[in-house]
Amino acid sequence: MQFKVRKIIVGVEEVHHEFGPPPPQPLLKGSIAAVVSNPYVGRYVEDFAPATDELFALGEQLGKKLIGHLGGDASAIESYGKGAIVGVGGEIEHGAIWHIPGGGGMRAAIGRGEAIVASTKKVGAPGTRLDVPLTHLAWSYVGSHYDALEAGVADGPRPDELVFILAMATGGRVNARLANGFDLSDRGAPGVPV
């Protein structure tokens, strides 16, 4: 095992209203963060492919755990995202290694997910926070599901650690009124809603 897990942190929001009509049931939004050792600190590594299987398995494990905290029904998950925070002894590319296998593992846990898993990453000290983007898991252009969830760890990442994050929600923004954005094709933009 290259990425030794020091701790796992879960955060769940239950949104009952956004100053308008309450939804039929509260929106659940959650994140799960694993603080892991960074095996690449202090050296340049050309090929990260050997990490793929381990990170896919970690993504699936974290995804299942987060689904459990969001009610246990994978079919209720409508949006997802992911992110990574690299301790200051590492480089930004160490966070990028999470995106494909971590997202793939999360899709495996959910049992579906056709759209790209939105992602972000940064290098930071312990306590660094990350706004993890959320988008609809079937189609990235569902504007009602453009959202974000802040995540981080009080004592991580240490300089030789990484924080790998997954995020999910059971719906779009409460009272979303710009469901599919605006059509800007008459202004020279591609003919897809943004």
N, C-alpha and C positions, 0 to 999 in steps of 0.2 A: 504494500500500500504506500503510494507516494504522498497522498494528501491525508494526513492524520487529522481527524476531527477533534478539536478542542472543546467546542460547545455548539449547540444549536439553539437559536432564538426564534420564537414564533410570536407574531403580532397579528391580532384580528380586530377589525373595525366592524361595528354593527350600525349602519346608518338608518335612522328612523325617519328623518325628513330633512329637507333642505329649504325650509321656509315656505314650502308650497304644500300641496296635497301629499300625505304620506303614501308610500308605496304599499301594495297589498301585503308585502312582507319586507322586513328590513333587508337592505343590501348588505352582503357580507364581502369584505375586502380583507385579504390577508397576505402576509409575507412570511417567509421562512429563510433564515440566514444560517449558513454553516461556516464557522470559523475554522479554517484548516491551515496546516503547515504549507509553506511555499517551497517546494523542492528545488526551485530554480534560482533562488536568491544567490547573488554574488557570482553568477556565471552566465555566459551567453549560451543559449540552447537553440539549435537550428530546427529541430524536429520535435513538435509537441504531440505527434500522433500516438505515441505509446500511452498517453494519458487518457485517450478517448474512452476506452471501456470503463475505466474506473470512474470517470466523471459522468458518463451516461448512467451508470448504476447509482451514483450519488444523486443525480437529478431525479431519477425515478423514485428513490427512497424519500427524498425531501418532498417531492410532489405528492406522494401518497400520504405522508404525514400532514402536509398542509391541507389536503382535501379532507382529512379527518377532522381538522380544526375548523373547517368551513362547513361542517354538517355531515360529512361522510359520503355525500352523493356526488360522484364525479360528473354525472349528467347535468348537475346544476351549475357547473362552472361555465361561464360565458366569455371570460377574458383572461389574458395572461401576459406576463412579462418577466424579465430576468435582469440581473445586474451583477457586477463584481466590484469589490473595493480591494485594491492591491496595497499591501503595506509598503512603507517608503523604502524598504530594501529591495523591492522588486521593480519591474517595469510594466507599463500599461499592457503590453502583449500578454503578460501572465493573466490578466483579467479576461482577455479575449478568448483564451482557451476554454472558458466556461460556456461560451455562447452556443455553439453547435451541440456538443454532447449534453449540456445541462438542459437546453431547450428540448432536445430529443427525448431525454429522460422524463421531463415534465409531460410532454405529449403522451408518452407511453403510460404514465400514471393516470392521466385524464382519459385515455382511450381514444382520443381524437385531437384535432387541431391542424387545420389546413393552412392557416395564415402564418406568416412569419411571426416568430416570438420577438416582440420589440425588446430592445436591450440597451444598456448603457454601462459604462465603467469609468473608474477614476483611480488615481493613486492618492492615498491619504493616510493620515495618522489615526490612532485609536480614537473612536468616537465620531469619525467621519460619517456623515449621512449621505444617502443616495436617493434621488427621486427615480424610482423604477417605473418606466412607462407601462401602461396597460392598453392593449388593443383587443378587439374581438378575435376569438380564436378561429373562426371560420372565414372571415373576410376582413382584411385590414382597413377597408374604407367605411366601416360602420361607425359613423361619427359619434353616435351616442355612447360608445364605449371607449373613446379617447379619454384616458384618465392617467393617474399616476398614484403611487403609494410610496411614502418615505420610509426608508429602512436603514438600519445601522446597528452597531454594537458598541456599547459603552467602552469596553476594554479591548476592542479589536478594530482593525487588524493591527497586531504588533508588527514591527518592521519585517519579520520573516514569515508573515501570515497572509492569507487571502480570506476575504469574506465572499462566499458565493450565495446569491440571493435569487429566490423564485417568488413571484407574486401572482395572485389569482383573485378574481371577483365573480360573484354570482349574477352580475348584471352590469348594465351601463350606469352612467351617472343618474342619480335620483332626479326626476323631473327634467331630464334632458330634452331640450326643445330645438336643438340643432342636430337632429338625429343623423342626417347624412351630409352635413356641411353645406357648402354652397357650390353651385355649378359655375365655374369660372371660365368655361370654354369660350364664351363670347369675349373674353379678355385675353385670349391667346394662350391660356393654360390648357393642358390636356383635358379631355372631356370626361374626367372622373371627379366625383365629389371629394372635397378635402375637408 
